[in-house]
Amino acid sequence: MDIAGKSIVVVGFGITGVAVARFLKNRGAAVVVTDRASESDLGPEVQEFQAMGVCLELGGHRSETFQKADLIVLSPGVPHTIAPVLNARQQGVPVIGEIELAARYIHQPVVAVTGTNGKTTTTELLGDMLKRSGYRVYVGGNIGKPLIDYAGGKQEADVIVAEISSFQLDTIETFRPQVGVLLNITVDHLDRYPDFEAYAASKMRLFENQHTDDIAVLNGCDPMVRSLTGNIKSRKLFYPEPGSGEAGARLDHHRITIGSEKAEPRDKQFRIPNEAFGNQISLDLSEIKLTGRHNHENACAAALAALCAGAQPEAIQRSLNQFQGSAHRLEHVSAIDGVDFYNDSKATNVDAVVRAVQCFSRPVVLIMGGLDKGGNFKDLREIVSRHVKKLLVMGQAADLIRSSLAGTVPTITVSSMTEAVRQAHGAGTAGDVVLLSPGCASFDMYDNYAQRGNDFKESVARLKRKTPA
């Protein structure tokens, strides 16, 4: 892709936009970065890029800038349906996203993971399995390290493992993972998509450029995944319960079994090795540190995809035994007076809350709230009534959550995380769980879910210091 001398507009000046602008400028493009935020709202990169000769248009988007561009590159946080983008497309200006741009410069094979929930855990675990097998691995994408950073570097990895969001898939054209993993599709981001069907269709774009010898690792127990993947071209492998005659991985209590009666000799890298099918592989989950059935399913998907990419069974088993999980994903923070505090700030939709609450057989004091993304909180009524002893709600969606769950559990509205933690501790008794699982985005009160989770952890730490031993 020849970009030298081209006029390229980068939309969004967050982490991804900054990385894209730097990549393009280093390759001789005339770069304009546009963002609705003002200069005072942005970081020190403003001065850096001005010194580099990058034109910054802040405080709003100018339609004429978009229409004069040779190419527009969108950050994932910017909808591809905003008026300046639609108008530019009508004038014939090509529009792509950072993932598509990076894919045109990356020379290594890609394993890509998408789904409504579990993407980050699965991506990190998969990368760990491959690293323990001796591969040089770049783990990035929606996980916080833009792929364009790798594309602009020395490209010394053997394989790319990428978390890919629906927003990123909205703006692909040629992006093709040799192994694509689809974990689940449940209701999310209805603040961005017109309906659930549109959101699901976006997820399915992960497979649209795959070839017949590429691999799709699919959750065969998810009815939406089943219904939408029937006609994809790639070779399908199912988990956690392959059907009759289907290849894949089976999850049975604390064991993953990978095998198939349809062994075929393969001589290319991204294929399940023949011995993996001819000789059944059994992986033990008895020492896994990830909590909950849903995380065991994520481990099943990761193991299957890692094996496709050449990981060794022994290395996969070591990873399953030793992988610690990620911050803000059912992260055990502390125990105070016998009450365990868990940080699940990454749970930004209703289904993620269900999965988190189901992990505990003990009574749960649940903290929810934030910026509503269009989910149906009434879907929580059954599980809240059965497992939650008290609910604390906060943020923009507090009243909506409270009304949706009226009559199921005693509920308190709080104004801060510090108050939420204090009230939750007071509501719990020894053996209970206090769970931050917001079911909402964080942007009403925080910059991101990590900042929200850190506030929770700091609030717990302050409470513990004040609580007599």
C-alpha positions as CSV (number, residue, x, y, z in Angstrom):
1,M,0.0,0.0,0.0
2,D,1.7,3.2,-1.2
3,I,0.9,6.0,1.2
4,A,3.9,8.4,0.7
5,G,2.6,11.8,-0.3
6,K,-1.0,10.9,0.2
7,S,-3.4,13.1,2.2
8,I,-4.7,10.8,5.0
9,V,-7.2,11.8,7.7
10,V,-7.0,10.0,11.0
11,V,-10.2,10.2,13.0
12,G,-9.7,10.0,16.8
13,F,-6.7,11.0,18.8
14,G,-6.7,8.3,21.4
15,I,-4.2,5.5,21.8
16,T,-5.0,4.0,18.4
17,G,-5.2,7.3,16.6
18,V,-1.9,8.4,17.9
19,A,-0.3,5.1,16.8
20,V,-1.8,5.4,13.3
21,A,-0.8,9.0,12.9
22,R,2.8,8.2,13.8
23,F,2.9,5.2,11.5
24,L,1.6,7.2,8.5
25,K,3.8,10.2,9.2
26,N,6.9,8.0,9.3
27,R,6.0,6.7,5.9
28,G,5.7,10.1,4.3
29,A,2.0,10.7,4.3
30,A,0.5,14.1,4.8
31,V,-1.5,13.5,8.0
32,V,-4.5,15.3,9.4
33,V,-5.8,14.2,12.8
34,T,-9.3,15.2,13.7
35,D,-11.0,14.8,17.1
36,R,-14.0,16.3,18.8
37,A,-12.0,16.8,22.0
38,S,-10.3,20.1,22.6
39,E,-6.5,20.5,22.9
40,S,-6.9,20.9,26.7
41,D,-8.7,17.5,26.9
42,L,-5.8,15.7,25.2
43,G,-2.4,14.6,26.3
44,P,1.2,15.7,25.5
45,E,1.0,14.0,22.1
46,V,-0.6,17.2,20.8
47,Q,2.6,19.1,21.1
48,E,4.7,16.2,19.8
49,F,2.6,15.8,16.7
50,Q,2.5,19.5,16.0
51,A,6.3,19.5,16.1
52,M,6.3,16.6,13.6
53,G,4.2,18.5,11.1
54,V,1.0,16.7,11.7
55,C,-2.1,18.9,11.2
56,L,-4.5,18.7,14.2
57,E,-8.1,19.7,13.8
58,L,-9.5,19.6,17.3
59,G,-12.9,20.5,18.8
60,G,-15.0,19.0,16.0
61,H,-14.9,17.4,12.5
62,R,-14.8,19.4,9.3
63,S,-16.6,17.7,6.4
64,E,-14.4,19.4,3.8
65,T,-11.3,17.8,5.4
66,F,-12.8,14.3,5.0
67,Q,-13.9,14.9,1.4
68,K,-10.4,16.1,0.3
69,A,-8.6,13.1,1.8
70,D,-7.1,10.3,-0.3
71,L,-7.8,7.9,2.6
72,I,-9.6,8.1,6.0
73,V,-8.5,5.8,8.9
74,L,-11.0,5.5,11.7
75,S,-10.1,4.8,15.3
76,P,-12.4,2.0,16.7
77,G,-14.1,4.4,19.1
78,V,-15.4,6.4,16.2
79,P,-18.6,5.1,14.5
80,H,-18.2,4.5,10.8
81,T,-21.7,6.0,10.4
82,I,-21.0,9.6,11.4
83,A,-22.0,12.2,8.8
84,P,-18.5,13.3,7.7
85,V,-17.5,9.7,7.0
86,L,-20.7,8.9,5.1
87,N,-20.4,12.0,3.0
88,A,-16.8,11.3,2.2
89,R,-17.6,7.8,1.2
90,Q,-20.3,9.1,-1.2
91,Q,-17.6,11.2,-2.8
92,G,-15.5,8.0,-3.3
93,V,-13.0,8.5,-0.4
94,P,-11.9,5.1,0.9
95,V,-12.5,4.5,4.6
96,I,-10.7,1.8,6.6
97,G,-9.8,1.2,10.3
98,E,-6.5,0.7,12.1
99,I,-6.8,-3.1,11.9
100,E,-7.2,-3.1,8.1
101,L,-4.3,-0.7,7.7
102,A,-2.0,-2.8,9.9
103,A,-3.0,-6.0,8.1
104,R,-1.7,-4.6,4.8
105,Y,1.8,-4.3,6.3
106,I,2.0,-7.4,8.6
107,H,3.7,-10.4,7.1
108,Q,3.2,-13.0,9.8
109,P,0.1,-15.2,10.3
110,V,-2.6,-14.0,12.6
111,V,-4.8,-15.7,15.2
112,A,-7.7,-13.4,15.9
113,V,-10.2,-13.7,18.8
114,T,-13.6,-12.0,18.9
115,G,-16.8,-12.4,20.9
116,T,-19.0,-10.4,23.2
117,N,-17.3,-11.7,26.4
118,G,-14.1,-13.4,27.2
119,K,-11.9,-11.9,24.4
120,T,-9.1,-10.6,26.5
121,T,-8.7,-13.6,28.8
122,T,-8.7,-15.9,25.8
123,T,-6.3,-13.8,23.8
124,E,-3.8,-13.5,26.6
125,L,-4.1,-17.2,27.5
126,L,-3.6,-18.2,23.8
127,G,-0.6,-16.0,23.5
128,D,0.9,-17.5,26.7
129,M,0.4,-21.1,25.3
130,L,2.3,-20.2,22.2
131,K,5.1,-18.4,24.0
132,R,5.5,-21.5,26.3
133,S,5.8,-23.5,23.1
134,G,8.8,-21.4,22.0
135,Y,7.1,-19.0,19.5
136,R,7.8,-15.3,19.4
137,V,4.4,-13.9,19.8
138,Y,3.0,-10.4,19.5
139,V,-0.3,-10.1,21.6
140,G,-2.2,-6.9,20.7
141,G,-5.2,-5.4,19.0
142,N,-8.2,-4.4,21.1
143,I,-6.2,-5.6,24.1
144,G,-4.4,-2.3,24.4
145,K,-1.4,-2.6,22.0
146,P,-2.5,-1.5,18.5
147,L,-1.4,-3.8,15.7
148,I,-0.2,-0.8,13.8
149,D,2.6,-0.5,16.4
150,Y,3.8,-3.9,15.4
151,A,3.4,-3.1,11.7
152,G,5.6,-0.1,12.1
153,G,8.3,-2.0,14.0
154,K,10.8,-4.7,13.3
155,Q,8.2,-7.5,12.9
156,E,10.2,-10.1,14.7
157,A,7.3,-12.3,15.9
158,D,6.4,-15.7,14.5
159,V,2.7,-15.2,15.0
160,I,0.3,-12.4,15.9
161,V,-2.4,-13.1,18.5
162,A,-5.0,-10.3,18.3
163,E,-8.1,-9.4,20.2
164,I,-10.6,-7.9,17.7
165,S,-13.7,-6.0,18.6
166,S,-16.8,-5.5,16.5
167,F,-15.9,-1.8,16.1
168,Q,-12.6,-2.9,14.5
169,L,-14.3,-5.4,12.2
170,D,-16.7,-2.7,10.9
171,T,-13.9,-1.1,8.9
172,I,-12.0,-4.1,7.5
173,E,-11.7,-4.9,3.8
174,T,-8.9,-7.5,3.4
175,F,-8.1,-8.5,7.0
176,R,-7.7,-12.3,7.1
177,P,-6.8,-14.3,10.2
178,Q,-5.5,-17.7,9.4
179,V,-7.2,-18.8,12.7
180,G,-10.4,-17.0,13.8
181,V,-12.0,-17.6,17.2
182,L,-15.6,-16.6,17.9
183,L,-16.4,-17.1,21.6
184,N,-20.0,-16.0,21.8
185,I,-22.5,-13.4,20.6
186,T,-24.8,-11.8,23.1
187,V,-26.5,-8.4,23.3
188,D,-24.1,-5.6,23.6
189,H,-23.3,-2.1,22.1
190,L,-26.9,-1.3,21.2
191,D,-25.9,2.3,21.8
192,R,-23.8,2.0,18.7
193,Y,-25.7,-0.6,16.5
194,P,-29.3,-0.2,15.3
195,D,-30.1,-3.7,16.6
196,F,-28.7,-7.0,17.8
197,E,-28.6,-8.4,14.2
198,A,-26.4,-5.6,13.0
199,Y,-24.0,-6.2,16.0
200,A,-23.9,-10.0,15.3
201,A,-23.3,-9.3,11.6
202,S,-20.3,-7.2,12.5
203,K,-18.8,-10.1,14.6
204,M,-19.2,-12.4,11.6
205,R,-16.9,-10.3,9.5
206,L,-14.0,-12.0,11.2
207,F,-14.4,-14.9,8.7
208,E,-15.4,-13.1,5.5
209,N,-11.9,-13.1,4.0
210,Q,-10.8,-16.6,5.2
211,H,-9.9,-19.3,2.7
212,T,-11.0,-22.9,2.7
213,D,-7.8,-24.0,4.3
214,D,-8.1,-21.4,7.2
215,I,-9.6,-22.4,10.5
216,A,-12.6,-21.1,12.5
217,V,-12.8,-22.0,16.2
218,L,-16.4,-21.7,17.1
219,N,-18.5,-22.0,20.3
220,G,-20.9,-24.7,19.2
221,C,-23.1,-24.2,22.3
222,D,-23.9,-20.6,21.3
223,P,-27.1,-20.7,19.2
224,M,-26.3,-17.4,17.4
225,V,-22.8,-18.6,16.5
226,R,-24.3,-21.8,15.2
227,S,-26.9,-20.0,13.1
228,L,-24.5,-17.5,11.5
229,T,-21.5,-19.7,10.7
230,G,-23.1,-22.4,8.6
231,N,-21.9,-21.0,5.3
232,I,-18.4,-19.7,6.2
233,K,-15.7,-21.1,3.9
234,S,-13.1,-21.9,6.5
235,R,-12.7,-25.3,8.2
236,K,-14.8,-25.3,11.4
237,L,-13.7,-26.6,14.8
238,F,-16.2,-26.6,17.6
239,Y,-16.0,-26.4,21.4
240,P,-17.0,-27.0,24.2
241,E,-19.3,-29.8,22.9
242,P,-18.7,-30.7,19.2
243,G,-21.6,-32.4,17.6
244,S,-21.6,-35.8,16.0
245,G,-19.0,-36.0,13.3
246,E,-17.6,-32.5,14.2
247,A,-14.0,-31.9,15.0
248,G,-12.9,-29.8,17.9
249,A,-12.5,-29.8,21.7
250,R,-14.8,-31.2,24.4
251,L,-15.0,-29.7,27.9
252,D,-16.1,-32.3,30.5
253,H,-15.9,-31.1,34.1
254,H,-12.2,-30.5,34.6
255,R,-10.8,-31.9,31.4
256,I,-10.5,-30.8,27.8
257,T,-10.3,-33.6,25.2
258,I,-9.2,-32.6,21.7
259,G,-9.5,-35.1,18.9
260,S,-11.4,-36.3,15.8
261,E,-11.9,-39.4,13.8
262,K,-11.3,-37.5,10.6
263,A,-7.5,-37.2,10.7
264,E,-6.0,-35.6,7.7
265,P,-2.3,-35.2,7.0
266,R,-1.3,-31.5,7.0
267,D,1.9,-29.9,6.0
268,K,1.2,-26.2,6.6
269,Q,1.7,-24.2,9.8
270,F,-1.9,-23.3,10.7
271,R,-3.5,-26.7,10.7
272,I,-4.2,-29.0,13.6
273,P,-1.3,-31.5,13.5
274,N,-2.3,-34.9,12.4
275,E,-1.1,-36.5,15.6
276,A,-3.5,-34.2,17.5
277,F,-6.4,-35.9,15.8
278,G,-5.0,-39.4,15.4
279,N,-4.0,-39.5,19.1
280,Q,-6.4,-37.8,21.4
281,I,-5.1,-35.0,23.5
282,S,-6.3,-34.7,27.1
283,L,-5.8,-31.5,29.1
284,D,-6.3,-31.2,32.9
285,L,-8.1,-28.2,34.3
286,S,-7.9,-29.2,38.0
287,E,-5.2,-26.6,38.7
288,I,-6.6,-23.7,36.5
289,K,-6.7,-20.4,38.3
290,L,-9.5,-18.9,36.1
291,T,-12.9,-18.9,37.9
292,G,-16.1,-20.1,36.4
293,R,-17.5,-22.4,33.7
294,H,-17.3,-19.5,31.1
295,N,-13.5,-19.2,31.8
296,H,-13.1,-22.9,31.3
297,E,-14.8,-22.6,28.0
298,N,-12.4,-19.8,27.1
299,A,-9.5,-22.0,28.1
300,C,-11.0,-24.7,25.8
301,A,-11.1,-22.2,22.9
302,A,-7.6,-21.0,23.6
303,A,-6.2,-24.5,23.7
304,L,-7.8,-25.5,20.4
305,A,-6.6,-22.3,18.7
306,A,-3.1,-22.6,20.1
307,L,-2.9,-26.2,18.9
308,C,-3.9,-25.0,15.4
309,A,-1.1,-22.5,15.5
310,G,1.5,-25.2,16.4
311,A,1.6,-25.1,20.2
312,Q,2.7,-28.2,22.0
313,P,0.3,-30.0,24.3
314,E,2.8,-30.0,27.2
315,A,3.2,-26.2,26.9
316,I,-0.6,-25.7,26.7
317,Q,-0.9,-27.8,29.9
318,R,1.7,-25.6,31.7
319,S,-0.1,-22.5,30.6
320,L,-3.4,-23.9,31.9
321,N,-1.8,-24.6,35.3
322,Q,0.1,-21.4,35.7
323,F,-1.8,-18.6,33.9
324,Q,-2.9,-16.0,36.4
325,G,-5.6,-14.2,34.5
326,S,-5.9,-10.5,34.0
327,A,-6.7,-7.5,36.1
328,H,-10.3,-6.3,36.2
329,R,-11.7,-9.8,35.2
330,L,-13.0,-11.6,38.2
331,E,-9.8,-10.4,40.0
332,H,-9.7,-11.3,43.7
333,V,-8.7,-8.1,45.5
334,S,-8.8,-8.8,49.2
335,A,-10.8,-10.3,52.1
336,I,-12.1,-8.2,54.9
337,D,-13.8,-9.8,57.9
338,G,-14.2,-13.0,55.9
339,V,-15.9,-11.1,52.9
340,D,-14.1,-11.6,49.6
341,F,-13.9,-8.6,47.2
342,Y,-13.8,-9.3,43.5
343,N,-13.1,-6.8,40.7
344,D,-14.9,-7.5,37.5
345,S,-14.8,-4.0,36.1
346,K,-14.4,-5.4,32.5
347,A,-17.9,-6.7,32.7
348,T,-19.6,-4.0,30.6
349,N,-22.7,-5.8,29.5
350,V,-25.6,-7.8,31.0
351,D,-24.3,-11.2,29.9
352,A,-21.0,-10.6,31.5
353,V,-22.7,-9.9,34.8
354,V,-24.6,-13.2,34.5
355,R,-21.4,-15.1,33.9
356,A,-19.7,-13.4,36.9
357,V,-22.5,-14.0,39.4
358,Q,-22.8,-17.6,38.3
359,C,-19.2,-18.2,39.4
360,F,-20.1,-18.0,43.1
361,S,-22.1,-20.4,45.1
362,R,-21.9,-18.0,48.1
363,P,-24.2,-15.0,48.6
364,V,-23.2,-12.0,46.5
365,V,-23.3,-8.3,47.3
366,L,-23.3,-6.8,43.8
367,I,-22.1,-3.4,42.6
368,M,-23.4,-2.3,39.2
369,G,-23.8,0.8,37.2
370,G,-22.1,3.2,34.8
371,L,-23.0,4.3,31.3
372,D,-25.9,2.4,29.7
373,K,-25.0,0.6,26.4
374,G,-28.6,-0.4,25.6
375,G,-28.7,-3.8,27.4
376,N,-31.8,-5.2,28.9
377,F,-31.2,-5.3,32.7
378,K,-34.5,-7.2,33.2
379,D,-32.6,-10.2,31.9
380,L,-30.8,-10.2,35.3
381,R,-33.9,-10.6,37.4
382,E,-33.8,-14.4,37.8
383,I,-30.1,-14.6,38.6
384,V,-30.2,-11.6,40.9
385,S,-33.1,-12.9,42.8
386,R,-31.4,-16.3,43.3
387,H,-27.8,-15.3,44.1
388,V,-27.6,-11.6,45.1
389,K,-28.4,-10.5,48.7
390,K,-28.0,-6.8,48.1
391,L,-27.5,-4.6,45.1
392,L,-25.7,-1.3,45.0
393,V,-26.1,0.9,41.9
394,M,-24.2,4.0,40.7
395,G,-23.7,6.2,37.7
396,Q,-25.9,7.2,34.8
397,A,-27.7,3.9,34.6
398,A,-28.4,3.6,38.3
399,D,-32.1,4.5,38.0
400,L,-32.6,2.2,35.0
401,I,-31.0,-0.7,36.7
402,R,-33.0,-0.1,39.9
403,S,-36.3,0.0,38.1
404,S,-35.5,-3.0,35.9
405,L,-34.7,-5.1,39.0
406,A,-37.4,-3.7,41.3
407,G,-38.7,-6.3,43.7
408,T,-35.9,-8.8,43.3
409,V,-33.4,-7.7,45.9
410,P,-32.8,-4.8,48.4
411,T,-31.2,-2.0,46.4
412,I,-29.2,1.1,47.4
413,T,-28.1,4.0,45.1
414,V,-24.6,5.3,45.9
415,S,-22.7,8.3,44.5
416,S,-19.1,7.0,44.5
417,M,-17.1,3.8,44.5
418,T,-15.9,4.6,48.0
419,E,-19.4,4.6,49.3
420,A,-20.3,1.5,47.3
421,V,-17.4,-0.5,48.9
422,R,-18.3,0.8,52.4
423,Q,-22.0,-0.1,52.0
424,A,-21.2,-3.5,50.4
425,H,-18.9,-4.4,53.3
426,G,-21.6,-3.5,55.7
427,A,-24.1,-5.6,53.9
428,G,-21.9,-8.7,53.8
429,T,-21.1,-11.3,56.4
430,A,-18.3,-13.8,56.6
431,G,-18.4,-16.1,53.6
432,D,-20.1,-13.6,51.3
433,V,-18.7,-12.1,48.1
434,V,-18.7,-8.4,47.2
435,L,-18.6,-8.3,43.4
436,L,-18.0,-5.2,41.2
437,S,-19.6,-6.3,37.9
438,P,-21.0,-3.1,36.4
439,G,-22.8,-4.3,33.3
440,C,-22.2,-0.9,31.9
441,A,-19.5,1.2,30.2
442,S,-17.4,3.4,32.5
443,F,-17.4,6.7,30.6
444,D,-19.9,8.5,32.8
445,M,-17.5,8.6,35.7
446,Y,-14.1,7.2,34.5
447,D,-11.8,7.3,31.5
448,N,-12.0,3.5,31.1
449,Y,-12.9,0.3,32.8
450,A,-9.4,-0.1,34.2
451,Q,-9.6,3.3,36.0
452,R,-13.0,2.2,37.5
453,G,-11.5,-1.2,38.6
454,N,-8.5,0.6,40.2
455,D,-10.8,2.9,42.1
456,F,-12.6,-0.2,43.4
457,K,-9.3,-1.8,44.5
458,E,-8.1,1.4,46.1
459,S,-11.4,1.8,47.9
460,V,-11.1,-1.7,49.2
461,A,-7.5,-1.1,50.4
462,R,-8.6,2.1,52.2
463,L,-11.4,0.2,53.9
464,K,-9.1,-2.6,54.9
465,R,-6.7,-0.2,56.5
466,K,-9.5,1.3,58.6
467,T,-11.0,-2.0,59.6
468,P,-9.6,-3.5,62.9
469,A,-7.8,-6.8,62.4
